[in-house]
Amino acid sequence: MITASNFFFESSTELKLLKTTAPNSTGAFFKQSTHITLGHMEKIDVLIIGAGVSGSVAALKAAKEGLRTVIVEKKKKPGDPQTRVDITRDSGITEIVQELKLEIGDHSRVSRWFSPKDSFILTSKIGDYFVKRGQEEDSFEVSTLRKAENAGAEVITGVRIEGIKKDGHMVNEVILNSGEEISPGYVIAASGQEPDVLRKMGIKLEEKNPVHFIAYGEISIGLDIPKKVSHIFFDSKTIPHGYFYMGKTSEGLGVSAVVLSSDEIMNVKERYRHFIEHNNTVSGQISKYRVLNSFYSSRYAAEIGERVHGNVLLVGDSGRFMDPLVGYGVNPSIYTGYWAADAIKRQDLAAYKKSIRKTLDEIRNGRKGRNVFLALKNEDFDMLMEGMKELSKEIDIDEFMDNPGRYSLHIAKAVLKKPGLVSMLKYLPSFI
Ligand SMILES: Cc1cc2nc3c(=O)[nH]c(=O)nc-3n(C[C@H](O)[C@H](O)[C@H](O)COP(=O)(O)OP(=O)(O)OC[C@H]3O[C@@H](n4cnc5c(N)ncnc54)[C@H](O)[C@@H]3O)c2cc1C
């Protein structure tokens, strides 16, 4: 049980961490483990393990709240080694982006959805962010870490967790591989999907219903699509149980990728090429593009029980917050990183459990959506696009998607006009 009396440590207990003496190749000045001069058992308010999306946001929020914050990252250079643009939903994070002044990239409310024969343009209250990932200064992770450092967080790179000592459920000592020992009031586990950190802390996740995603994509210039409009393609023949997406930032940086489920046996890069060759729209749009780099991903979403274990809070991919329908992980990482730090500031871990309920609801809906998605064939995708176009003439599609059951009458009218849509009705109960 953490109480107010043992939470805030003596303000005179300074962390004496030297500034990095040389920039890494990206020009960033984060502290390297070899330069740390931590005293024996330094006491801090919060230790964040992992400086990806969730960890960097947690560090910024915690530091801005005045907490004595240390964030450790095992890589010498923080940021994802694969430069790319991630597209993620904006829901629930716009206020966080504004409050922390995050460099999140372009914001768009327009997306275009393609079936093999048709397409539908959706203008929605729920938009997308185009998030630059990588190790460059303007990537989301590095720019957020820089802000965290300016707000007072100690950012230590090139360091690993060697050992962890616990008193019951509470982590009370963390030993770094460089020999230093830290005594944290709270720990935020933000180390992604690698099991190492949780295992060392003796936290076992009972994972259920994993959904594996495997993706291959390319970052390019010269993609012939409008800027800030994400394009999503479905084709159950060329990309079964998956989708292809494209986007272009306002600076002209393009991203195109295929995302598949792991039961897919064909090589994901081959599948990417195969889809492009068989889709006339896409092959035209990428005909003049120049690839800057490619990226590859293998991740999974899963159901787990608790995200709070003693004084440890799991955030982002460590807490398995990835959306199981499309594999969005950036949105829940920003959201959970922020709310974990906020709960620690308030010394109210129940507040974290409360604030992640909305995200967990979205994950549940994603699961329902996924069950429907897996059953769809190309005729269904064509019908869906037609149905959405028909419905959008009469109703607000945002409201429809929030509560499809309320619009049964409108659906019936659309079906009367286009009898081919009748077979789509079988999917409605899954969403009600
Ligand atoms: C190629 C690819 C494409 C993707 N595309 C999208 C997309 O378009 N939209 C979207 O929403 N999501 C996308 N995702 C998912 C998204 O990137 C992740 O969900 C998100 O990065 C999770 O953030 P995180 O902070 O939890 O973990 P990560 O970003 O993985 O960060 C974890 C950090 O912890 C560090 N770490 C690990 N172990 C230790 C340790 N022992 N000690 C110290 N540090 C440690 C790692 O080095 C890493 O820096 C994609 C993922 C990949 C790989």
The ligand as an SDF file (V2000), in Angstrom:
LIG
                    3D

 53 58  0  0  0  0  0  0  0  0999 V2000
    6.7230   -1.6200  -38.3950 C   0  0  0  0  0  0  0  0  0  0  0  0
    5.6110   -1.2230  -37.4820 C   0  0  0  0  0  0  0  0  0  0  0  0
    4.5310   -0.4890  -37.9840 C   0  0  0  0  0  0  0  0  0  0  0  0
    3.5160   -0.0670  -37.1310 C   0  0  0  0  0  0  0  0  0  0  0  0
    2.5010    0.7110  -37.6520 N   0  0  0  0  0  0  0  0  0  0  0  0
    1.5830    1.2380  -36.8090 C   0  0  0  0  0  0  0  0  0  0  0  0
    0.5960    2.1570  -37.3130 C   0  0  0  0  0  0  0  0  0  0  0  0
    0.5540    2.4910  -38.5020 O   0  0  0  0  0  0  0  0  0  0  0  0
   -0.3020    2.6750  -36.4220 N   0  0  0  0  0  0  0  0  0  0  0  0
   -0.2770    2.3510  -35.0940 C   0  0  0  0  0  0  0  0  0  0  0  0
   -1.1000    2.8850  -34.3310 O   0  0  0  0  0  0  0  0  0  0  0  0
    0.6230    1.4690  -34.6020 N   0  0  0  0  0  0  0  0  0  0  0  0
    1.5510    0.9200  -35.4220 C   0  0  0  0  0  0  0  0  0  0  0  0
    2.4980    0.0390  -34.9300 N   0  0  0  0  0  0  0  0  0  0  0  0
    2.4540   -0.3130  -33.4980 C   0  0  0  0  0  0  0  0  0  0  0  0
    3.0950    0.7710  -32.6520 C   0  0  0  0  0  0  0  0  0  0  0  0
    4.3350    1.1310  -33.2010 O   0  0  0  0  0  0  0  0  0  0  0  0
    3.3080    0.2500  -31.2210 C   0  0  0  0  0  0  0  0  0  0  0  0
    2.0740   -0.1720  -30.7110 O   0  0  0  0  0  0  0  0  0  0  0  0
    3.8780    1.3560  -30.3210 C   0  0  0  0  0  0  0  0  0  0  0  0
    5.1540    1.7330  -30.7680 O   0  0  0  0  0  0  0  0  0  0  0  0
    3.9790    0.8370  -28.8970 C   0  0  0  0  0  0  0  0  0  0  0  0
    4.6430    1.7980  -28.1130 O   0  0  0  0  0  0  0  0  0  0  0  0
    5.3520    1.3550  -26.7680 P   0  0  0  0  0  0  0  0  0  0  0  0
    5.9380    2.5750  -26.2070 O   0  0  0  0  0  0  0  0  0  0  0  0
    4.4180    0.5810  -25.9250 O   0  0  0  0  0  0  0  0  0  0  0  0
    6.4760    0.3370  -27.2260 O   0  0  0  0  0  0  0  0  0  0  0  0
    7.7010    0.5750  -28.1880 P   0  0  0  0  0  0  0  0  0  0  0  0
    7.4570    1.7260  -29.0980 O   0  0  0  0  0  0  0  0  0  0  0  0
    8.0000   -0.7610  -28.7630 O   0  0  0  0  0  0  0  0  0  0  0  0
    8.8820    1.0160  -27.2070 O   0  0  0  0  0  0  0  0  0  0  0  0
    9.4230    0.1450  -26.2540 C   0  0  0  0  0  0  0  0  0  0  0  0
   10.8040    0.6540  -25.9050 C   0  0  0  0  0  0  0  0  0  0  0  0
   11.2870   -0.0520  -24.7770 O   0  0  0  0  0  0  0  0  0  0  0  0
   12.6580   -0.3790  -25.0100 C   0  0  0  0  0  0  0  0  0  0  0  0
   12.9900   -1.5250  -24.1730 N   0  0  0  0  0  0  0  0  0  0  0  0
   12.6400   -2.8280  -24.3590 C   0  0  0  0  0  0  0  0  0  0  0  0
   13.1600   -3.5940  -23.3670 N   0  0  0  0  0  0  0  0  0  0  0  0
   13.8500   -2.7560  -22.5390 C   0  0  0  0  0  0  0  0  0  0  0  0
   14.6140   -2.9430  -21.3550 C   0  0  0  0  0  0  0  0  0  0  0  0
   14.7810   -4.1460  -20.8250 N   0  0  0  0  0  0  0  0  0  0  0  0
   15.1900   -1.8660  -20.7630 N   0  0  0  0  0  0  0  0  0  0  0  0
   15.0410   -0.6320  -21.3100 C   0  0  0  0  0  0  0  0  0  0  0  0
   14.3500   -0.3960  -22.4450 N   0  0  0  0  0  0  0  0  0  0  0  0
   13.7380   -1.4400  -23.0470 C   0  0  0  0  0  0  0  0  0  0  0  0
   12.7150   -0.6520  -26.5020 C   0  0  0  0  0  0  0  0  0  0  0  0
   14.0410   -0.5520  -26.9900 O   0  0  0  0  0  0  0  0  0  0  0  0
   11.7970    0.4390  -27.0310 C   0  0  0  0  0  0  0  0  0  0  0  0
   12.4630    1.6460  -27.2940 O   0  0  0  0  0  0  0  0  0  0  0  0
    3.5300   -0.4060  -35.7560 C   0  0  0  0  0  0  0  0  0  0  0  0
    4.5860   -1.1810  -35.2350 C   0  0  0  0  0  0  0  0  0  0  0  0
    5.6240   -1.5710  -36.0840 C   0  0  0  0  0  0  0  0  0  0  0  0
    6.7940   -2.3490  -35.4970 C   0  0  0  0  0  0  0  0  0  0  0  0
  1  2  1  0
  2  3  1  0
  2 52  2  0
  3  4  2  0
  4  5  1  0
  4 50  1  0
  5  6  2  0
  6  7  1  0
  6 13  1  0
  7  8  2  0
  7  9  1  0
  9 10  1  0
 10 11  2  0
 10 12  1  0
 12 13  2  0
 13 14  1  0
 14 15  1  0
 14 50  1  0
 15 16  1  0
 16 17  1  0
 16 18  1  0
 18 19  1  0
 18 20  1  0
 20 21  1  0
 20 22  1  0
 22 23  1  0
 23 24  1  0
 24 25  2  0
 24 26  1  0
 24 27  1  0
 27 28  1  0
 28 29  2  0
 28 30  1  0
 28 31  1  0
 31 32  1  0
 32 33  1  0
 33 34  1  0
 33 48  1  0
 34 35  1  0
 35 36  1  0
 35 46  1  0
 36 37  1  0
 36 45  1  0
 37 38  2  0
 38 39  1  0
 39 40  1  0
 39 45  2  0
 40 41  1  0
 40 42  2  0
 42 43  1  0
 43 44  2  0
 44 45  1  0
 46 47  1  0
 46 48  1  0
 48 49  1  0
 50 51  2  0
 51 52  1  0
 52 53  1  0
M  END
$$$$
